[in-house]
Amino acid sequence: MSQLYDITIVGGGPVGLFAAFYAHLRQAKVQIIDSLPQLGGQPAILYPEKEILDVPGFPNLTGEELTNRLIEQLNGFDTPIHLNETVLEIEKQEEGFVITTSKGSHLSKTVIIAMGGGAFKPRPLELEGVEGYENIHYHVSNIQQYSGKKVTILGGGTQLLIGLWLLKKLRQLPLFTAEIISAPWNTVSKPYRNHL
Ligand SMILES: Cc1cc2nc3c(=O)[nH]c(=O)nc-3n(C[C@H](O)[C@H](O)[C@H](O)COP(=O)(O)OP(=O)(O)OC[C@H]3O[C@@H](n4cnc5c(N)ncnc54)[C@H](O)[C@@H]3O)c2cc1C
């Protein structure tokens, strides 16, 4: 069992990172636990290269830039970060909450759940034998891997938006061709459509 913390934050995405910053402003002893090997949650993992248009004060920044800024905001504060550690159970006991994880347990007076949509797990295409295709990607971690490739982008709503952003970047790569199979345009909100 670890030492007693004032606040333990489950999830190191944007909400968890900013909550940690605010906890420090209130002089709380705070730690973060995340099941992933890196901080940042969805913007860092699912769309590091996509532009984000709706962060107050920042007309345009990428998922990776947002993550870096949130991490930078924690600089100078002592924030133990436990990565690759999944929270399995939280139990209230007399001395505080006992947080049982895949690696052990933590004791905390308060717990902030900032798990977003939970642990990331793509919903695979419903096609026979789909698990055998290594060239079907559910998120884009490195855009350069598509250089010289023919890419089909499939999706609607947010996914179409990501696809179009991807396309905008991909067009700058040499020898690139793409087609889009998608839901209607009106599944993408207007400010984003105008920006593409
Ligand atoms: C493709 C895409 C594009 C998007 N674009 C935009 C946009 O342009 N603008 C916008 O405002 N929003 C956008 N969003 C939504 C935005 O990313 C989310 O609202 C935001 O990430 C939520 O932040 P969060 O910190 O609550 O959760 P998350 O970012 O989901 O982070 C949660 C963290 O909790 C961790 N976690 C989960 N379960 C456990 C567990 N049991 N134990 C330990 N750790 C755990 C996860 O590993 C993760 O790191 C987009 C989302 C997607 C998928």
The ligand as an SDF file (V2000), in Angstrom:
LIG
                    3D

 53 58  0  0  0  0  0  0  0  0999 V2000
  -11.2660   11.0900  -32.8750 C   0  0  0  0  0  0  0  0  0  0  0  0
  -11.6640   12.0930  -31.8270 C   0  0  0  0  0  0  0  0  0  0  0  0
  -11.5890   13.4580  -32.0640 C   0  0  0  0  0  0  0  0  0  0  0  0
  -11.9760   14.3710  -31.0880 C   0  0  0  0  0  0  0  0  0  0  0  0
  -11.8740   15.7080  -31.3520 N   0  0  0  0  0  0  0  0  0  0  0  0
  -12.2410   16.5950  -30.4120 C   0  0  0  0  0  0  0  0  0  0  0  0
  -12.1510   18.0100  -30.6500 C   0  0  0  0  0  0  0  0  0  0  0  0
  -11.7330   18.4410  -31.7240 O   0  0  0  0  0  0  0  0  0  0  0  0
  -12.5470   18.8450  -29.6660 N   0  0  0  0  0  0  0  0  0  0  0  0
  -13.0100   18.3780  -28.4420 C   0  0  0  0  0  0  0  0  0  0  0  0
  -13.3610   19.1950  -27.5840 O   0  0  0  0  0  0  0  0  0  0  0  0
  -13.0950   17.0490  -28.1870 N   0  0  0  0  0  0  0  0  0  0  0  0
  -12.7210   16.1660  -29.1280 C   0  0  0  0  0  0  0  0  0  0  0  0
  -12.8200   14.8270  -28.8650 N   0  0  0  0  0  0  0  0  0  0  0  0
  -13.2910   14.3890  -27.5430 C   0  0  0  0  0  0  0  0  0  0  0  0
  -12.1770   14.5570  -26.4910 C   0  0  0  0  0  0  0  0  0  0  0  0
  -10.9850   13.9090  -26.9080 O   0  0  0  0  0  0  0  0  0  0  0  0
  -12.6540   13.9390  -25.1670 C   0  0  0  0  0  0  0  0  0  0  0  0
  -13.8110   14.6270  -24.7520 O   0  0  0  0  0  0  0  0  0  0  0  0
  -11.5480   14.0920  -24.1200 C   0  0  0  0  0  0  0  0  0  0  0  0
  -10.4020   13.3420  -24.4660 O   0  0  0  0  0  0  0  0  0  0  0  0
  -12.0760   13.6140  -22.7600 C   0  0  0  0  0  0  0  0  0  0  0  0
  -11.0200   13.7850  -21.8530 O   0  0  0  0  0  0  0  0  0  0  0  0
  -10.9250   12.9000  -20.5620 P   0  0  0  0  0  0  0  0  0  0  0  0
   -9.6500   13.2710  -19.8650 O   0  0  0  0  0  0  0  0  0  0  0  0
  -12.1960   12.9700  -19.8150 O   0  0  0  0  0  0  0  0  0  0  0  0
  -10.8630   11.3750  -21.0800 O   0  0  0  0  0  0  0  0  0  0  0  0
   -9.8500   10.5970  -22.0170 P   0  0  0  0  0  0  0  0  0  0  0  0
   -9.1400   11.4990  -22.9680 O   0  0  0  0  0  0  0  0  0  0  0  0
  -10.6640    9.4680  -22.5780 O   0  0  0  0  0  0  0  0  0  0  0  0
   -8.7820   10.0190  -21.0020 O   0  0  0  0  0  0  0  0  0  0  0  0
   -9.1860    9.0520  -20.0660 C   0  0  0  0  0  0  0  0  0  0  0  0
   -7.9370    8.3590  -19.5500 C   0  0  0  0  0  0  0  0  0  0  0  0
   -8.3520    7.4520  -18.5280 O   0  0  0  0  0  0  0  0  0  0  0  0
   -7.6110    6.2580  -18.6560 C   0  0  0  0  0  0  0  0  0  0  0  0
   -8.3680    5.1710  -18.0510 N   0  0  0  0  0  0  0  0  0  0  0  0
   -9.5860    4.7160  -18.4210 C   0  0  0  0  0  0  0  0  0  0  0  0
   -9.9770    3.7090  -17.6300 N   0  0  0  0  0  0  0  0  0  0  0  0
   -8.9540    3.5350  -16.7280 C   0  0  0  0  0  0  0  0  0  0  0  0
   -8.7360    2.6370  -15.6370 C   0  0  0  0  0  0  0  0  0  0  0  0
   -9.6680    1.7330  -15.2560 N   0  0  0  0  0  0  0  0  0  0  0  0
   -7.5800    2.7160  -14.9430 N   0  0  0  0  0  0  0  0  0  0  0  0
   -6.6370    3.6490  -15.2700 C   0  0  0  0  0  0  0  0  0  0  0  0
   -6.7950    4.5190  -16.2930 N   0  0  0  0  0  0  0  0  0  0  0  0
   -7.9320    4.4600  -16.9950 C   0  0  0  0  0  0  0  0  0  0  0  0
   -7.4620    6.0870  -20.1700 C   0  0  0  0  0  0  0  0  0  0  0  0
   -6.3430    5.2560  -20.4510 O   0  0  0  0  0  0  0  0  0  0  0  0
   -7.2350    7.5320  -20.6320 C   0  0  0  0  0  0  0  0  0  0  0  0
   -5.8690    7.8940  -20.6960 O   0  0  0  0  0  0  0  0  0  0  0  0
  -12.4500   13.8990  -29.8410 C   0  0  0  0  0  0  0  0  0  0  0  0
  -12.5180   12.5200  -29.5890 C   0  0  0  0  0  0  0  0  0  0  0  0
  -12.1320   11.6250  -30.5610 C   0  0  0  0  0  0  0  0  0  0  0  0
  -12.2070   10.1280  -30.2980 C   0  0  0  0  0  0  0  0  0  0  0  0
  1  2  1  0
  2  3  1  0
  2 52  2  0
  3  4  2  0
  4  5  1  0
  4 50  1  0
  5  6  2  0
  6  7  1  0
  6 13  1  0
  7  8  2  0
  7  9  1  0
  9 10  1  0
 10 11  2  0
 10 12  1  0
 12 13  2  0
 13 14  1  0
 14 15  1  0
 14 50  1  0
 15 16  1  0
 16 17  1  0
 16 18  1  0
 18 19  1  0
 18 20  1  0
 20 21  1  0
 20 22  1  0
 22 23  1  0
 23 24  1  0
 24 25  2  0
 24 26  1  0
 24 27  1  0
 27 28  1  0
 28 29  2  0
 28 30  1  0
 28 31  1  0
 31 32  1  0
 32 33  1  0
 33 34  1  0
 33 48  1  0
 34 35  1  0
 35 36  1  0
 35 46  1  0
 36 37  1  0
 36 45  1  0
 37 38  2  0
 38 39  1  0
 39 40  1  0
 39 45  2  0
 40 41  1  0
 40 42  2  0
 42 43  1  0
 43 44  2  0
 44 45  1  0
 46 47  1  0
 46 48  1  0
 48 49  1  0
 50 51  2  0
 51 52  1  0
 52 53  1  0
M  END
$$$$
